[in-house]
């Protein structure tokens, strides 16, 4: 932070602030989010209840500005760290494939792409359980704000699917979700001849759909099976590469027998991707081999593709089964696709939280149970500010990196005027920078020089 502050306008806006250090930051995070230091010895200033109030006020402000809260989007992610300690840090299935590290989890609800509610939790806690806790808090907040929840639609991924969670949501608002492959197996067998064009994606490519009904999770659902040709081609290419890699890897393992069955199974598990484990039949063959003058058991892998499972997989390429409790009159097929597509905005937010060049939670130099939630909360608030600026500049259609770049290029300079007095002036701006400066009214932040 210290180098960034020295390059930013904060030295001009808050000249008495001083330069932050990592030690100072950790101390204040601990004091804010954990137990008070010094004579207080009580709850931290920035307790969980306090951050909830901050999020609630932000949510209230966003609603007052006319941001449409029709779609509420929920997703989870996790972050790894190099240290080992703290009750929040657990072994988990890491999103960044760092299975050797401890992780902390983050659940987030967004209003469009604006974060409005977060939950930091131990990374080994199941997503459905986290969702139930976050949703309960969200509903209480919406009731306090007198938001008509029956007009809202909660959108989440298949990892949250459970009978309890669907019952929880549909008691208060509507829902859009996606079925996993095992639940949608029969639906994916529908031939493409029965599909019709529902809408077009951002690249003006067709999105096909097939409408039907499906029973599950204690309810009867309206279903739209969608198909995207580009995704189907991508899925096919990915499968062919994985198929070839797994079979070639199995052949390499057969060239020299392993002498421990457990070690061989570990290599096979690393070889076969978890998402494609049902498409391969795996066995371990026992062979007699000579080792150091003795006949001992050796172990070889026998891996083949399950043709029936492969056929089911191929039938699912490019397809997704979307479910909702709303009828077509309340939510058209095109709007149903739009709602599920919007969920990708949460994933984009998570990417920015992991991007060191925008608003990065990483790298984690914190591990105390007080400093970690405080650190993540401040990063999410930073992301919210950038997302809000994007919303204010929505006519310009700026990406997040482009917005950050333009803001960094708008600079003020301290100069001496003809009469010898100092003043602040703007560097020359191009058209795009001038538009950003004007629409955000940044001139009000240029300090006067005494």
N, C-alpha and C positions, 0 to 999 in steps of 0.2 A: 504493500500500500504506500509506503513512504516515497518511493520514486514516482509513483503515479500522482500523488498529491502535489509534489513539487512541479509537475508538468501541467497540472490542472489549474482552473481559476480559483480554487479554494483558498490559496494564499492571499488572493485579492479580496475575496468575499468574506473570509473569516481570518484576517491576518493574525489574530491572537491565538489561533487554534494550536499552533505548534506542529511539528512533524511527528507522525505516529511511528511507533516501533512495534515489532511483533510481540515483544514482552508486554507492552502497554495494552495492545489489542486483546491478548489472551486474558490479562488481568481484568479488564473491563467486561469482557464477555462473561467471564466467570461471575463477576459481581452482578451483572445484569440478569443473567439467566439462572444462576445458581443461588447459593446461600450468600447473604450479605456479608461484606467484610467489615472489619472494625466494630464499632459499637452496635450496629444494627443486628448482626447475627440472626437475621430473620430470612424471610423469603426474598429471592432476588427481585430487583426492580422490574426486570423484564420477565416476569413469571409467565407460565403458559397461559394463565388467565389474562394477563396483560396483553400478550401477543394476539390472543383471540379478539380482544377488544379493538386492537389496532387493525386487524384484518376485517373486522366487522365495520369499522368506520370507513375503511377503504372501499369495501363492498357497497356501503351506503352511498358513498361519493360517486362511484362508477354508475350506479343505478340513476342517480340524480342527473348525471351527464347524458342520459339517454342511451346508454349501452344496452342492447337488447339481451336479456338473460334467458332466451328461449332454450339454448343448449348449455347444459352444465356437463363438463367433461372431466372424467376421473381416470387417473393412471398412477402407477407406482414405478419407482426406479430405486437403485441403490448405488452407493459410492464406496470404494475401497480405500483403505489406508495402510501405511507401512508399519504402524505401531501395533502393539498387542495389549489391549486393556480397555476397561470401561464396560458397563453393563449394556450399552447400546450396540457395541461392536460384536458381531456374531459371524460364524461361518454361514455362507449362503450361496445360492446359485447366482453368481455375479453377472450383471448385465454386460460387463466389459471383459468377461472370461478370465478374471483374475481369481481363480478358485483357491489360490494359495493364500489369499489375504482375508482379513476381517472386513465386514461390510456394515454400513448403517443404511436403513431404508428411509425413503421419502415418499409419502402419498400426497397427491395434489389435486385439488379441484380447481378448474379454470372456468371463467366466464368468457366463452370464445377462447382467445389465447391469453387472457389476463388472469394471472393467478389470484385466487380469492380465498383459498383455505389450504393449509398445509398440516401435515402430521409427520413428525420424525419418530421412528420406531426401530426396535431391534430387527435387523435384516432377515432373521430366520422366522419372523412372524408371518403367517399366511396372509396373502393379499385379501381374501374374502373377509377375514377377521378385521383387518385394518379398515377396509371399506365400510363395514358396519359401524365402526366407531366414528369415522369421519362423517359418514352420512347423518348420523344422529346429531352431531354438532351442527352440520349444515342446515338441517331442517329447523332446529331451534333458532338459528340465526335468521333464516328466511321468515319464520313466524314473527320474530321480533321486528323485522323490517316491513312487515305487512305485505310481503310479496305473495302474489297468487300462485301458489306452488302447483296447482292443477294445470297451469299453462306451461310448466317447465318440463323439459325432457332430459333425463340423466342418461349419458352415453358412457359406456365402459366396455372394456375388452373381455374376451372369453375367460380370462383368468379369474374374473370376479364372479362368474356364474355360479349360483347356488340357489336352491329353493328358498332359503331364508332371506338372502339378499334381494331376490326378485319380489318377495312378499313385502319386504321392508320398503322398497322403492315405490311399488305400485299402490301402496296405502296412501302415499303423499303426492306423487307426481307420476309422470309417464317414463318409459324406458326404451332405449335402443341398445341392443347388444348383438354380439356375434356368437354363433355356435361353433364349437370345436369340431374337428374332423370326424371324431367318433359319433357325435350326435347328428352330424349333417351327412353321414355316409350315404343314406338312401336319397337324400335331396340332391346330392351332387351327381347321381346317376341319371338325372333328367337330361335328355339329349338337347343340344343347342337349338334344334329346330323349333322347340317350344318356347324359346326365349324371344323377347322383343326389346327394342331400344327404350331405355328408361330415361337416360340423360346423357350428357357428354362430360368428360373430365376437363381439367384445365388446359390440356393440350388438344381439346376438341376431338378426342377419340371416343368412340361409342362405349357406353356402359349398358350391357344387356341385362335383362331381369326376367325372372319367372316367379310369379306369385302363387303361394299355396298356404296351407295351415300345417301346424306341427304341435304335438302334445309333448310337454316336458316341464320339469321343474314345478309341477303341480298346477300348470295352467295350459290353456289352449292359445297358441300364439299365431299372429299373422307373420308370415315369413316371406321374404324376398331373397331369392337366390340370385346373386349378381355375378356377371362374368365380364372380365376385362381381357381382351386378346393380348395386350402387351404383357400383362402379368402372367398369363398362361405361358407365353413364350419364355419369360424369365424363369418361371417355376420349372419348366421342362429342362432348360439349360442347366439350372442349379442341380436338379435331380441327376441328370446324366453325368455331371462332374462328380457329384458325391458317390454315385454308383460305381464309377470307374475308380475313384480313389480308394473306396472301401475294399473292393475286390482285389485291386493291385496290392494294397497294404496287407490283406490276408495272405496273398501269395508270398509276399516277402517273409511273413511270419512263419510260413510253412517250410522255408528253406532250412531252418535250424530249430529243432524242437526245444521247448522250454522245459525246465526240470521242476518248476513249481506251477501247479495249476492256477493258484490264486494270482500269480504274477502274469500269467497269460491272459486270464480274464480281465485284469486291469488294462492290459494293452488293447484288448478287443473293445473294451468300454470306451477307451480314448479314441479308438479308430472309428467306431460307428456313432454318428451324431445322434444325440438324444431324440431329436424331432423325427428321425427316420428309423428308429430302432425296430418298429413293427414291420418294416419293409424287408428286413433281413432275418434269415434263419441262421442262428449261430450255435454251433456245437463244438465240443472239445474232444478230440480223438486221442486215445492213449496208445502209444507205440513203445516197443522195447528197443532201447538203444544201449550201446556200449559206452561206459564212461569210467575212465580211470581203471580199466580192467574189469569192471563189474557191469552186469546187465541191470539197468534201472528203467523206471518208467519215464517216458518223455511225453510231452503234450503238444499237439498240433491243432490249430484252428480249422474248422470247416465252416466256411461262410458262403451262403448262396442267397440269391434274391427270391423272396416269396412272390411268385407270379400273381397270385390272386390279390395280395396286398398292394403290389405294384400297380395293378389295373385300377384298384380303387383310388390310389394316389393320383394316377394320371387323370382319372375322371374329375378330380378336385382342382386341377391346375387352373389358376385364374379365377376361381370361384370363391365366394363367401356367402354364408347364409346369415342374413340379418333378421332379427326378430324384434317385434314391438307389440305393445298392448294397444296401440292406437289404430283405429280403422282408417281406411283410405281417405275418408272425408276429413279426418282430423290431421292426417299426415300423408301426403302423396308419396308415390314410389320414389320420385326424384328427391323429395325432401328427406326421405328415409336414408337414401344414399348420401345426401349432403350431411346429415347428422353424423353418420358413422365416419365419413371422410374428415369431418371437423376434428375428430379425436386425435388425428395425426398432429394437430397443433400442440397438444400436451407433450407428445414425444419430441417435437421440435424444441419446446421449452426446456426439456431435459437435456437435449443436446447443447443448448446454450449454457446451461448450468455446468456442463462438463467441458466447455470450450474456454481455454485459458485466455483467449483474445477478446472475449465479450464479458460475461458475468460468470466467473468460474467459482464453483464450490471447491474444486480441487486446485492445488494439492492440499491434502489434509495434514496440517501440522498440529491439529488439536485432537484430543482424545477424552478430555474430561466430560462427564455426562451433562455438565452445565454449559460448557463452551460450544459443543458440537451443535445442539439445537439453535443456539444463538447465532452461530456462524451461518448455518443454513437459512435461518429466518432472514438475516440481513441480505444474503445473496438473492433470495427469492424476492425480497422487496426491491432490490436493484433491478432484477429482471422485470418486475411489474412496472417500474418507472420507464424502462426502455419500451416495453410493450405498449404502455399508455402513450408514449411519444409517437410510436408507430400508428396508433389509432388516431391521434390528433392530425397526423400527416398522411392519413389513409388515401387521400386523393393522389399523392405522389407515388404510392405503391412501392415504398422502399423496403428492401430486405433488412434484416437486423444488422448484418455486417456493414451494409452500405450506410445505414443510419449512423452507426457508431463512427464510421470513417468521416462522414460529413460533419458530425459534431466536433470531432477532433481537429478538423481543418479550419473551423471557425475560430479565429484567435484574435485577442486584443493585444495592443502594443502600447507601452508607456513611451511617449515622445515629449520633446520640449517644443513648445510653440514659439512663434516669432517674437513674442514678448518675454520669452525665457521661462514662462510658467509651464509646468508639466500637465499633461492630459492623456486620457485613454482614447485611442482610436482603433477602429477595426481594420484588420488586414483586408486587402482587396479580395472579394469573393466572386466565385463564378455564379451562374444563374441558379443552379441547384442549391448551393450553399445559401444564397440570398433568400430563396424560397423558404428553406428550413428556418433561417434566422427570423424572417418576417412572420411566418405562421405560428411559431412558438413564442413570438414576442421576446426574444432573448435580449433585446436592447435594455430591458429593465434591470438586467443583472450587471451591466457595465458600471463599475463603481466610479464615483467622482474622486478626483485627486485633490487632496488638501496640501 
